[in-house]
Amino acid sequence: MEALVVPARRVRVADSADVLVAGAGVSGVCAALAAARAGADTLLVERCHYPGGVATAGLVCNCTNFFVTQSGNRAVRGLATRILDRLVAAGGAMPHYARPEQPQIPYDPETLKWILIEMLREAGVRSRYGLFVSRVTGTGSEIDAVVCEGKGGPVAFRARQFVDATGDLDLFALSDGPFDVLEGFSTLQFRMGGVDIDGIMDWLERNPDCYAAEKDVPTSLEDTLRNWREFGVFHLPHYGGMAISVVREAVERGELPDRFGEHVGDLWAMGMFASRRDQGRVLINSCACRGDELDPVRRSECEEESRLAAHRLAEFLRAHFPGFEQAYLAETAPEVATRFTRRLRGMYTLTRDEQSAGTVFPDCVGRITELDRRFSPCRRYAQAGEVPFGCLVSEAPANAICGSGKSASTEPRGLLRGQVGCMVVGEAAGTAAAVAARSNVPVRDVDVSRLQQALIAADAL
Ligand SMILES: Cc1cc2nc3c(=O)[nH]c(=O)nc-3n(C[C@H](O)[C@H](O)[C@H](O)COP(=O)(O)OP(=O)(O)OC[C@H]3O[C@@H](n4cnc5c(N)ncnc54)[C@H](O)[C@@H]3O)c2cc1C
């Protein structure tokens, strides 16, 4: 392989702060809000030109309802709740979402963008967009500054503590922190307009065997009908499209291939989400690309093939899916959304069994619910699962913490990657970085009881 040596450059230090958060997805925004709330002067650096990450640029405008336990107890508070409540108040999501019978919370991505911007400005976070973190400087065991590439040339930002909320663990990778590279699993989300959701519901009511009740977050058809008709929330479980007889028959006749191009598969996955406020615009989560997400050639091919596949899928849905007769392809996401790339090798690795069983951790810094996969079909957690601080920190660098649920140290991978989990992880990581900056210790050595006190004071624990 041909390689170049790139000459060293002088880079202007544009700003410095107590805490720098890299990546402004939902995790990073929560990390920045939490750090600022805990008294840290906070910078947020993002490669896109707006916050939200996968939730906006990836058009994953759907938050799985991991706020409540099986019996409906509220497990999650803090910034995740505040963001959702603000979305509801702004008309961007339907109210009454914290019911265990409602599996998903679809929302308007444009409303999320401006809400996150407002919250960051209110908190006094200095957000810097259009900047890709490409290097770090420091002593090896500690980061001194991040170097970002922007249109005006490279700029550097110094900080005492760093939160890596890039979702790809870029800061850890750039500073030789410990991580594993995982096989990627990504999807281009798209929305179709002109969908007759009442028509879908009426069809399902007449054909109850075609509803995949046990898939995803298990939901009875009765609850699904009620969620739409009474609460204005529509959800078709991931992989639920194939339960619909007319769709399955068309797939079996070969009218939709399983694969598209070299990289795109699972075209028939067909999870769907919308709320009444979307006026017939439905988010479709179908197909998947698996492979090395960090390879730019492969990634570019996925972007192109996924967009062509979305067009092909839209035609198929219009021809075969009840309620899609008049539908059209309204938009594809600005970019293919990635579920995982790198995972931290943390001081502790959280397992699914511990989460499902409600294991209590002395260093608990957050609580979420998820799906208890010890049962078939799976069901919601009976009690909240705890997030231990140890799965966010590692031996090195001493002043960096993982702030994204996508890359936390868990087995299996991505145990905390739902949007609720990401917001909980971000809030904990940002608070920890602020406490570490104030007490001038490596972030892994912060006084956990002090960190927990800060989270309790903020109603996050
Ligand atoms: C296809 C798909 C479907 C999903 N469906 C659901 C669902 O139905 N329900 C649910 O709850 N969750 C779902 N998820 C999971 C959830 O949406 C994501 O895990 C979550 O939004 C990730 O948030 P994050 O902030 O941790 O990471 P990201 O959203 O990836 O944010 C990382 C941010 O960092 C920025 N960044 C990255 N590298 C750099 C760099 N070097 N320099 C500067 N900035 C950088 C990125 O631009 C991005 O804004 C889905 C995920 C995917 C991919």
The ligand as an SDF file (V2000), in Angstrom:
LIG
                    3D

 53 58  0  0  0  0  0  0  0  0999 V2000
  -30.5560    2.5240   11.3230 C   0  0  0  0  0  0  0  0  0  0  0  0
  -30.7580    2.7700   12.7700 C   0  0  0  0  0  0  0  0  0  0  0  0
  -32.0130    2.6060   13.3290 C   0  0  0  0  0  0  0  0  0  0  0  0
  -32.1980    2.8580   14.6790 C   0  0  0  0  0  0  0  0  0  0  0  0
  -33.4520    2.7390   15.2090 N   0  0  0  0  0  0  0  0  0  0  0  0
  -33.6560    3.1260   16.4730 C   0  0  0  0  0  0  0  0  0  0  0  0
  -34.9620    3.1310   17.0190 C   0  0  0  0  0  0  0  0  0  0  0  0
  -35.9240    2.7630   16.3380 O   0  0  0  0  0  0  0  0  0  0  0  0
  -35.1160    3.5450   18.3040 N   0  0  0  0  0  0  0  0  0  0  0  0
  -34.0610    3.9660   19.0660 C   0  0  0  0  0  0  0  0  0  0  0  0
  -34.2680    4.3670   20.2110 O   0  0  0  0  0  0  0  0  0  0  0  0
  -32.8100    3.9410   18.5870 N   0  0  0  0  0  0  0  0  0  0  0  0
  -32.6000    3.5510   17.3060 C   0  0  0  0  0  0  0  0  0  0  0  0
  -31.3320    3.5370   16.8120 N   0  0  0  0  0  0  0  0  0  0  0  0
  -30.2010    3.8390   17.7020 C   0  0  0  0  0  0  0  0  0  0  0  0
  -30.0420    5.3170   17.9920 C   0  0  0  0  0  0  0  0  0  0  0  0
  -30.7350    6.1350   17.0870 O   0  0  0  0  0  0  0  0  0  0  0  0
  -28.5790    5.7140   17.9530 C   0  0  0  0  0  0  0  0  0  0  0  0
  -27.7760    4.7420   18.5960 O   0  0  0  0  0  0  0  0  0  0  0  0
  -28.3670    7.0520   18.6590 C   0  0  0  0  0  0  0  0  0  0  0  0
  -29.1550    8.0560   18.0550 O   0  0  0  0  0  0  0  0  0  0  0  0
  -26.8870    7.3880   18.6020 C   0  0  0  0  0  0  0  0  0  0  0  0
  -26.6620    8.6300   19.2080 O   0  0  0  0  0  0  0  0  0  0  0  0
  -25.1820    9.0990   19.5110 P   0  0  0  0  0  0  0  0  0  0  0  0
  -25.2570   10.5330   19.8240 O   0  0  0  0  0  0  0  0  0  0  0  0
  -24.5710    8.2000   20.5040 O   0  0  0  0  0  0  0  0  0  0  0  0
  -24.3760    8.8380   18.1700 O   0  0  0  0  0  0  0  0  0  0  0  0
  -24.5460    9.5750   16.7750 P   0  0  0  0  0  0  0  0  0  0  0  0
  -25.9520    9.9330   16.5490 O   0  0  0  0  0  0  0  0  0  0  0  0
  -23.8320    8.7320   15.7970 O   0  0  0  0  0  0  0  0  0  0  0  0
  -23.7680   10.9390   17.0030 O   0  0  0  0  0  0  0  0  0  0  0  0
  -22.3810   11.0680   16.8450 C   0  0  0  0  0  0  0  0  0  0  0  0
  -22.1200   12.4830   16.3600 C   0  0  0  0  0  0  0  0  0  0  0  0
  -20.7220   12.6760   16.2830 O   0  0  0  0  0  0  0  0  0  0  0  0
  -20.3980   13.3040   15.0640 C   0  0  0  0  0  0  0  0  0  0  0  0
  -19.0510   12.8780   14.7480 N   0  0  0  0  0  0  0  0  0  0  0  0
  -18.6090   11.6400   14.4910 C   0  0  0  0  0  0  0  0  0  0  0  0
  -17.2960   11.6310   14.2920 N   0  0  0  0  0  0  0  0  0  0  0  0
  -16.8740   12.8950   14.4360 C   0  0  0  0  0  0  0  0  0  0  0  0
  -15.6010   13.5160   14.3450 C   0  0  0  0  0  0  0  0  0  0  0  0
  -14.4790   12.8170   14.1230 N   0  0  0  0  0  0  0  0  0  0  0  0
  -15.5340   14.8680   14.5410 N   0  0  0  0  0  0  0  0  0  0  0  0
  -16.6650   15.6010   14.7960 C   0  0  0  0  0  0  0  0  0  0  0  0
  -17.8860   15.0470   14.8850 N   0  0  0  0  0  0  0  0  0  0  0  0
  -17.9930   13.7130   14.7160 C   0  0  0  0  0  0  0  0  0  0  0  0
  -21.4310   12.7990   14.0950 C   0  0  0  0  0  0  0  0  0  0  0  0
  -21.5860   13.6790   13.0110 O   0  0  0  0  0  0  0  0  0  0  0  0
  -22.6760   12.7250   14.9670 C   0  0  0  0  0  0  0  0  0  0  0  0
  -23.3940   13.9350   14.9590 O   0  0  0  0  0  0  0  0  0  0  0  0
  -31.1160    3.2790   15.4710 C   0  0  0  0  0  0  0  0  0  0  0  0
  -29.8470    3.4430   14.9120 C   0  0  0  0  0  0  0  0  0  0  0  0
  -29.6680    3.1970   13.5710 C   0  0  0  0  0  0  0  0  0  0  0  0
  -28.3190    3.4130   12.9780 C   0  0  0  0  0  0  0  0  0  0  0  0
  1  2  1  0
  2  3  1  0
  2 52  2  0
  3  4  2  0
  4  5  1  0
  4 50  1  0
  5  6  2  0
  6  7  1  0
  6 13  1  0
  7  8  2  0
  7  9  1  0
  9 10  1  0
 10 11  2  0
 10 12  1  0
 12 13  2  0
 13 14  1  0
 14 15  1  0
 14 50  1  0
 15 16  1  0
 16 17  1  0
 16 18  1  0
 18 19  1  0
 18 20  1  0
 20 21  1  0
 20 22  1  0
 22 23  1  0
 23 24  1  0
 24 25  2  0
 24 26  1  0
 24 27  1  0
 27 28  1  0
 28 29  2  0
 28 30  1  0
 28 31  1  0
 31 32  1  0
 32 33  1  0
 33 34  1  0
 33 48  1  0
 34 35  1  0
 35 36  1  0
 35 46  1  0
 36 37  1  0
 36 45  1  0
 37 38  2  0
 38 39  1  0
 39 40  1  0
 39 45  2  0
 40 41  1  0
 40 42  2  0
 42 43  1  0
 43 44  2  0
 44 45  1  0
 46 47  1  0
 46 48  1  0
 48 49  1  0
 50 51  2  0
 51 52  1  0
 52 53  1  0
M  END
$$$$
